Amino acid sequence: MQPRYVDSDAPSHATALLAVAVVKGTAEAEGSLAPLDAALNGAVARALASGDMKGRAKDEVVLYGIEGGPDRVLLLGVGASDELDPESVRRFAARAVRVAERLGITLLSVSLDGLGQVDDDDAAQAAAEGAALAAWKFRELKSGDEDDDGGVTGVDVLGGGEGAADAVALGATIGAAENLARTLQSRPGNVATPSHIAAAAQRMSEDVGLTVTVFDEARMQEEGMHAILAVSRGSEEEARFIIMEHNGGAEGEAPLVLVGKGLSFDAGGISLKPPAGMEDMKFDMSGG
């Protein structure tokens, strides 16, 4: 799922669900809430007056019906105004996705209005990240589920400043990268073998323009990587050593090197941990 930026006014944006932030202590439908309240014939003001929406981070209210606009308006409390930060926006967008899933909605919209305390670009990026992360599900090993509708497939991000479109694109890219890592992490050791992970690294590198080199065990032996080879001797699967390079620094600038440990399954951990932790040994590949 790839969030996208849409330049549209919230009250006139046609969508199945529009999520709007409400800060703690909001008593009247003012500011960015006023146009929505007018379109909903005072429904926002009534939700505030009733106490159903106090702007607390746990509060949520669904309102219905704007002709030519959102089918539903989801008011989500985001807490105190002076405590808002990009993480608050990330959680706000994620909550919107989860409510949409609960309602069986696959396409929704998230408004950045009412989050003015957070830098516009930071808010746009965080909203895209939160939506992408919340929509991710690992379904590869599940058999057919009649109740599984596939979840949320699209999120429009509205509002923000001049750089909002680029910020949403960046957030969507970061979210997609995190979700790729989560997918690889969730695959069991008999699927996500060293060769499988190396192939995934090669595909991803081709997509984004990285240079990738993969050593097989023969090359690793030549390089004297005996400690790594010793680990793989306990498996029928041969080890792989993956080098990914991005040449984007200035001329003469010192390189930045990140070294990750990507054990596709920590066999040694099984002898040290109780049975309840065995299934989590696949996550030792996360460092790669």
C-alpha positions as semicolon CSV with decimal commas, in nm:
position;residue;x (nm);y (nm);z (nm)
1;M;0,000;0,000;0,000
2;Q;0,147;0,333;-0,111
3;P;0,002;0,651;0,047
4;R;-0,026;0,948;-0,191
5;Y;-0,068;1,322;-0,158
6;V;-0,389;1,481;-0,288
7;D;-0,435;1,859;-0,314
8;S;-0,797;1,882;-0,204
9;D;-1,013;2,057;0,056
10;A;-1,137;1,820;0,323
11;P;-1,511;1,906;0,309
12;S;-1,528;1,855;-0,070
13;H;-1,296;1,554;-0,096
14;A;-1,490;1,247;-0,206
15;T;-1,376;0,954;0,008
16;A;-1,528;0,670;0,207
17;L;-1,363;0,793;0,527
18;L;-1,188;1,120;0,614
19;A;-0,981;1,122;0,934
20;V;-0,949;1,459;1,111
21;A;-0,738;1,539;1,418
22;V;-0,889;1,704;1,726
23;V;-0,657;1,835;1,997
24;K;-0,734;1,797;2,366
25;G;-0,951;2,071;2,508
26;T;-1,121;2,165;2,180
27;A;-1,462;2,297;2,284
28;E;-1,595;2,451;1,963
29;A;-1,581;2,367;1,592
30;E;-1,343;2,645;1,501
31;G;-1,047;2,677;1,263
32;S;-1,006;2,378;1,034
33;L;-1,308;2,209;1,195
34;A;-1,547;2,490;1,099
35;P;-1,590;2,400;0,728
36;L;-1,653;2,036;0,815
37;D;-1,899;2,134;1,085
38;A;-2,089;2,355;0,840
39;A;-2,102;2,077;0,582
40;L;-2,224;1,833;0,848
41;N;-2,494;2,071;0,975
42;G;-2,330;2,117;1,314
43;A;-2,247;1,750;1,381
44;V;-1,887;1,828;1,480
45;A;-2,001;2,090;1,731
46;R;-2,255;1,847;1,875
47;A;-1,989;1,577;1,917
48;L;-1,772;1,826;2,106
49;A;-2,057;1,958;2,317
50;S;-2,174;1,609;2,412
51;G;-1,834;1,515;2,550
52;D;-1,801;1,223;2,311
53;M;-1,497;1,394;2,162
54;K;-1,264;1,556;2,413
55;G;-0,950;1,536;2,201
56;R;-0,787;1,272;2,418
57;A;-0,561;1,029;2,233
58;K;-0,813;0,749;2,287
59;D;-1,119;0,939;2,159
60;E;-1,281;0,860;1,825
61;V;-1,616;0,959;1,676
62;V;-1,754;0,867;1,334
63;L;-1,992;1,116;1,168
64;Y;-2,189;1,043;0,852
65;G;-2,289;1,217;0,537
66;I;-2,150;1,504;0,333
67;E;-2,309;1,517;-0,010
68;G;-2,032;1,547;-0,267
69;G;-1,766;1,498;0,000
70;P;-1,662;1,235;0,255
71;D;-1,911;0,958;0,328
72;R;-1,780;0,946;0,684
73;V;-1,577;1,188;0,893
74;L;-1,364;1,025;1,161
75;L;-1,274;1,258;1,446
76;L;-0,964;1,131;1,625
77;G;-0,830;1,282;1,945
78;V;-0,455;1,345;1,934
79;G;-0,387;1,477;2,285
80;A;-0,255;1,811;2,407
81;S;-0,160;2,065;2,144
82;D;0,178;2,147;2,299
83;E;0,276;1,778;2,304
84;L;0,215;1,708;1,935
85;D;0,514;1,582;1,738
86;P;0,571;1,366;1,426
87;E;0,515;1,050;1,632
88;S;0,171;1,183;1,730
89;V;0,090;1,227;1,360
90;R;0,224;0,880;1,282
91;R;-0,007;0,729;1,543
92;F;-0,299;0,942;1,425
93;A;-0,269;0,810;1,069
94;A;-0,222;0,454;1,193
95;R;-0,538;0,475;1,404
96;A;-0,731;0,601;1,101
97;V;-0,621;0,296;0,903
98;R;-0,726;0,061;1,182
99;V;-1,070;0,220;1,210
100;A;-1,109;0,189;0,832
101;E;-1,019;-0,179;0,853
102;R;-1,275;-0,228;1,128
103;L;-1,540;-0,068;0,907
104;G;-1,439;-0,269;0,600
105;I;-1,313;0,040;0,413
106;T;-1,024;-0,011;0,172
107;L;-0,963;0,351;0,059
108;L;-0,953;0,640;0,306
109;S;-0,815;0,990;0,348
110;V;-0,621;1,161;0,626
111;S;-0,631;1,538;0,677
112;L;-0,327;1,724;0,810
113;D;-0,544;2,017;0,918
114;G;-0,541;2,077;1,292
115;L;-0,182;1,957;1,326
116;G;-0,028;2,300;1,276
117;Q;0,193;2,262;1,584
118;V;0,400;2,010;1,385
119;D;0,612;2,124;1,090
120;D;0,410;2,078;0,770
121;D;0,663;1,855;0,596
122;D;0,728;1,649;0,908
123;A;0,355;1,597;0,953
124;A;0,304;1,492;0,591
125;Q;0,593;1,246;0,604
126;A;0,482;1,103;0,938
127;A;0,122;1,057;0,820
128;A;0,238;0,859;0,517
129;E;0,468;0,645;0,732
130;G;0,201;0,574;0,992
131;A;-0,058;0,481;0,731
132;A;0,181;0,250;0,544
133;L;0,298;0,075;0,860
134;A;-0,054;0,025;0,996
135;A;-0,184;-0,118;0,669
136;W;0,089;-0,385;0,651
137;K;-0,015;-0,743;0,717
138;F;0,180;-1,067;0,681
139;R;-0,060;-1,302;0,505
140;E;0,178;-1,514;0,297
141;L;0,141;-1,829;0,506
142;K;-0,232;-1,806;0,569
143;S;-0,482;-2,020;0,384
144;G;-0,793;-1,862;0,235
145;D;-0,990;-1,654;0,484
146;E;-1,345;-1,565;0,388
147;D;-1,342;-1,275;0,633
148;D;-1,016;-1,129;0,499
149;D;-1,103;-0,845;0,260
150;G;-0,740;-0,760;0,193
151;G;-0,735;-0,463;0,429
152;V;-0,664;-0,101;0,340
153;T;-0,523;-0,059;-0,011
154;G;-0,492;0,319;-0,039
155;V;-0,459;0,634;0,174
156;D;-0,485;0,992;0,048
157;V;-0,307;1,258;0,256
158;L;-0,466;1,604;0,236
159;G;-0,342;1,946;0,347
160;G;0,005;2,051;0,453
161;G;0,238;2,307;0,298
162;E;0,412;2,347;-0,037
163;G;0,645;2,055;0,028
164;A;0,370;1,816;0,135
165;A;0,368;1,612;-0,186
166;D;0,742;1,540;-0,164
167;A;0,716;1,472;0,210
168;V;0,435;1,222;0,159
169;A;0,636;1,050;-0,114
170;L;0,935;1,025;0,122
171;G;0,719;0,888;0,402
172;A;0,563;0,633;0,168
173;T;0,911;0,521;0,057
174;I;1,031;0,485;0,417
175;G;0,715;0,294;0,508
176;A;0,758;0,060;0,211
177;A;1,120;-0,007;0,312
178;E;1,019;-0,085;0,669
179;N;0,742;-0,314;0,547
180;L;0,983;-0,500;0,320
181;A;1,205;-0,561;0,623
182;R;0,905;-0,676;0,828
183;T;0,801;-0,916;0,554
184;L;1,147;-1,072;0,533
185;Q;1,165;-1,093;0,913
186;S;0,829;-1,270;0,931
187;R;0,918;-1,543;0,684
188;P;1,030;-1,861;0,863
189;G;1,383;-1,994;0,839
190;N;1,293;-2,263;0,588
191;V;1,172;-1,989;0,350
192;A;1,398;-1,693;0,427
193;T;1,725;-1,880;0,379
194;P;2,055;-1,696;0,318
195;S;2,006;-1,738;-0,059
196;H;1,650;-1,604;-0,032
197;I;1,765;-1,296;0,159
198;A;2,048;-1,237;-0,088
199;A;1,806;-1,255;-0,381
200;A;1,575;-1,005;-0,208
201;A;1,870;-0,769;-0,156
202;Q;1,960;-0,795;-0,524
203;R;1,603;-0,719;-0,637
204;M;1,573;-0,422;-0,405
205;S;1,912;-0,287;-0,508
206;E;1,812;-0,297;-0,875
207;D;1,495;-0,103;-0,795
208;V;1,671;0,180;-0,610
209;G;2,007;0,192;-0,787
210;L;2,236;0,039;-0,525
211;T;2,539;-0,171;-0,611
212;V;2,518;-0,517;-0,456
213;T;2,779;-0,792;-0,426
214;V;2,701;-1,136;-0,283
215;F;2,979;-1,369;-0,164
216;D;2,910;-1,743;-0,169
217;E;3,091;-1,976;0,070
218;A;3,383;-2,030;-0,168
219;R;3,447;-1,655;-0,183
220;M;3,400;-1,623;0,192
221;Q;3,661;-1,895;0,240
222;E;3,902;-1,698;0,022
223;E;3,838;-1,388;0,231
224;G;3,906;-1,574;0,555
225;M;3,555;-1,530;0,696
226;H;3,590;-1,839;0,914
227;A;3,371;-1,721;1,203
228;I;3,071;-1,674;0,974
229;L;3,139;-2,001;0,794
230;A;3,151;-2,181;1,130
231;V;2,795;-2,071;1,202
232;S;2,665;-2,202;0,869
233;R;2,824;-2,545;0,913
234;G;2,527;-2,645;1,126
235;S;2,290;-2,603;0,832
236;E;2,236;-2,755;0,490
237;E;2,187;-2,400;0,363
238;E;2,504;-2,225;0,256
239;A;2,590;-1,885;0,400
240;R;2,588;-1,565;0,199
241;F;2,770;-1,237;0,264
242;I;2,592;-0,934;0,119
243;I;2,753;-0,598;0,042
244;M;2,524;-0,310;-0,063
245;E;2,681;0,019;-0,171
246;H;2,544;0,368;-0,234
247;N;2,795;0,616;-0,379
248;G;2,619;0,939;-0,292
249;G;2,873;1,121;-0,078
250;A;3,087;1,417;-0,175
251;E;3,432;1,360;-0,323
252;G;3,682;1,298;-0,045
253;E;3,412;1,241;0,215
254;A;3,476;0,947;0,448
255;P;3,244;0,652;0,381
256;L;2,978;0,547;0,631
257;V;2,971;0,172;0,686
258;L;2,684;-0,012;0,857
259;V;2,748;-0,374;0,956
260;G;2,447;-0,594;1,024
261;K;2,417;-0,949;1,155
262;G;2,154;-1,129;0,950
263;L;2,122;-1,483;1,082
264;S;1,830;-1,635;0,891
265;F;1,763;-1,864;1,188
266;D;1,957;-1,860;1,515
267;A;2,007;-2,232;1,568
268;G;2,236;-2,166;1,863
269;G;1,961;-1,982;2,042
270;I;1,740;-2,290;2,053
271;S;1,971;-2,463;2,299
272;L;1,980;-2,159;2,524
273;K;1,618;-2,046;2,529
274;P;1,296;-2,210;2,653
275;P;1,052;-2,352;2,394
276;A;0,834;-2,041;2,416
277;G;1,103;-1,836;2,242
278;M;1,199;-2,072;1,961
279;E;0,963;-1,931;1,701
280;D;1,117;-1,586;1,742
281;M;1,464;-1,702;1,640
282;K;1,377;-1,616;1,280
283;F;1,395;-1,249;1,379
284;D;1,772;-1,275;1,419
285;M;1,786;-1,199;1,047
286;S;1,662;-0,847;1,128
287;G;2,014;-0,710;1,168
288;G;2,081;-0,777;0,802
